[in-house]
Amino acid sequence: MGGSVPHGRPRSGPMKLSPQTAENFIRANTALLSPPHVPQIALHLAQEAHDLWQKTEEELARIGLPPPFWAFAWAGGQGLARYILDHPEIVQGKKVLDFATGSGIVAIAAAKAGASSVVAADIDPFCQTAVFLNAQANHVCLIFDGSDLIGADHGWDVVLAGDVFYEKPFSERLIPWFEALTLRGAEIFVGDPGRSYLPKSGLEQLALYEVPVTRALEDTEIKRTIVWRFSKASI
């Protein structure tokens, strides 16, 4: 949910979303705000979580769109973006993939930190427009990929993933892919606020943050968030 929770979730109903429809909806229902843990970045974010959730379900259910996970700065994404901005050498001059990008917060952090190219990937159809608007607001250039990239390898040097281990079937697809990329030589960094299906081994802890979040979406106002790196030695 960079992170973006819905990357692996099934959709229902026909897809009839145009970029203009998405842009109109985003501009009407969000405000340009800075997440509390990453004030250097501005994002189009929901101010009232429940209101936007209801509006999306009521107005957009007919075209089968998922809930607007892209409209919130989730803890895993905030933590990972903070770490990248504080340690720019991780991405400087490198090809970066931000997987399940959501709002694009982590991708934007990588671009600001000097990555040579950044692909922001998410299968949520709203994300392309949200990422474009957020990249524009932060004066960075991102490449968007709306395909399911699990299992692919396009030569990325670094793969970033915020808040992705929330669902067992999805995690069971992710873990072997991340391990394969690690063994090939890519570096995989994960921001995680204690989701249930984070791997129990093969990870190196890099940083611990206390990240303010929206209580309407989480069980607390502060989420203890850890940045991990997949370890080749442990695979």
N, C-alpha and C positions, 0 to 999 in steps of 0.2 A: 504494500500500500504506500510504497515508497513514501513509500510503499502503497500497494493497492490490493485489498482483500479479494476483489471479485475476479482476479485473473484466471483462476481455475474453475470458477463457478459456471454451471450450465445456464444458458439463456432459454427463454421461452417466448413464443410468438414471433411474428415477422419483424425484420429489421427495416425501418424506413427512415433512418436518421440522416439528415443532411447536415453538413458543417454549419450552415447558417442557423438551422434549428438549434443545434447544440450551442452555438455561440450566443444566440439570443437567450436561451435558457440560463446559461452560465452567468451572463452579464446581469440578468434580471434577479438572480437568486443568490448571488455571492457578492462579497466585497473584497477589495484588494487589501490583504492583511499580512503581517509578518508573524510566522509561528513563534511562540515564546522562546523556544530553544535555539532557533536559527533566525535571529532578527535581521541578518544580512539578506534574506530572501523574502520576496513578496509573492503571495499566491492568491488566486481567486478562491476564497474559502467561504463556507457557509457560516453565518453568524448564529443561526438558530437551528440546531441539528434536527430536532423533531419536525419543525415546520418544513424544512427542505425535504426530509424523508417522506412526509405525507404528500407534499406537492408532487414529488417524483412518482410515487405510487399511484396517485390519483390521475395525474395528467399524462403520464407516459406509459402506464401499464399496457395500453392498447398496442404499443409497438415493442413490447417485451424488453424494455431496458432494465438493467439491474439498478439497485440502490446506488446513490451517488457517493461511493467511497472516495472518489477523486476529489471531493469537496472538503476533505478534512485532513489535517496534518497529523497523521497517526504517529504514535510514539517511536516505532521502529524506524520509520523514515526520518523523523526529526533527529534521532540519535545518530543514524548513519550519516546524514547530511552534515551534522555537527562535526563528526569525526573526520570526514573528508575535507571540510574547510580548515580544520585544525592541523591536518596532516596532508597537505596538497601533493607532497612527493609521491603519494600512493597512485595518483592518476595523471600527474604531469607528463605530457607528451605521449600518452597511451590511448589505445582504443578501448572504450568503456561501454559496457552494456548495463543499463539500469533496468532490471527485470521486474515486471509488475509495478510499473512506475507510478500509477495513480495520478497524483497532481503533478508529478515531475520534480518534486523537491530534491530528491537525491541526484537525479540527472543534472539539474540546474547547479547543484553544489559541485559536481564533477566538472562541469563546463567552467564555472567560476574558478576552480582550482587549477585549470590549465590542461585538461585532457585534450588530446589532439582531435578526437571525435567522440561523440556520445550518442548512443542509440537508446531512446526511451521506448520501452516495449510494454504493451498492455493490450489485452483483447477486449476490454470494455470500450464500446464505440464512442463514448463521451470523452475518453481520455485524450484522443488525438487533438481535439479542439481545446480541451483544458490545458494540455501540455503546450500547445502552440501559444495560447494566451499568456500562460505563466512564463514561458521562455521569453516572449516579447516584453513582458513587464520587467524582466531581469536582464534584458539586453544580452542574451546568449543564444547560440544556435544549437538546436538539437535535431536529430533525425528520429522520426517516429516509426515504429514497426508494430502493426496491429495483429500480426500472426502469432500463433502458438509456437514459441521458440524452444520449448523443452525438448532436449535431445539434439539441438542444432549446435554447430560450432562454426562461427564466422570469423575466427581468429582474434577474438577479443583478448586483450591483455588483462583486463579487470572486469569482473562481474559484480554488480552491487544489487542487493535484494533487501528491502525493508519490509518486515512484518509479513512474511510469506508462509510461515509454518503453522497455520491456523486450522488446517483440515487434513485428516489422515490420508485420503487418497491422493490429494495434491502433493503433500509432502513426500509420499512414497514415489512419486514421479520426479520430484525435484532433487532429492538427495543423491541418487546415482548419477544424475546429470551433472550436478555440482562436483561430485567426486571425480567424474571423468574429466571435466574441464581442469580441475586442480592437478590431476596426474599429467595432463598435457602441458601444464605450465602456467595456466591462468591463475590469477589470484581471485578468490571468492570472498567477499565481505558481506556479512549479514547483520542487519539491525533487528533485534528481537526483544520485545517487552515481556517475555515469559509465556509465549504461546505454547500450546500443549504438545505440538509435534516437532519442536526443535530437536535435532539429533542429540543423543545423549553422549556421543563420543565423536572424535575426529575434528573438534573445534578448539581454537585457541582464543581465549578471551583477551580483547585489546583495550576495551574501555567500558566504564559503567557510568550511566547518567541517570539523573532523576528528571524525567521529562513531563512538563505540564501537558495535560490532554483534556479533551471535552468529556466531562462526566456523563453527559447524555449517551455517549457511545461506549464508555469504558466503565469499570466498576470503582473507579477512584479518580481523583483529580491529578494525581502524580503517578506515572508508571516508571518503575525501575527498568531501565532499558540497557541492554548489553550489546556492544559491537563485537562480533566474532569473525574469525578468519578460518576457513577450512584449511586443515593442516595435512600436507602431503605425507608427512611422516606417520600420521595416524590412520591413513587409509589402507 
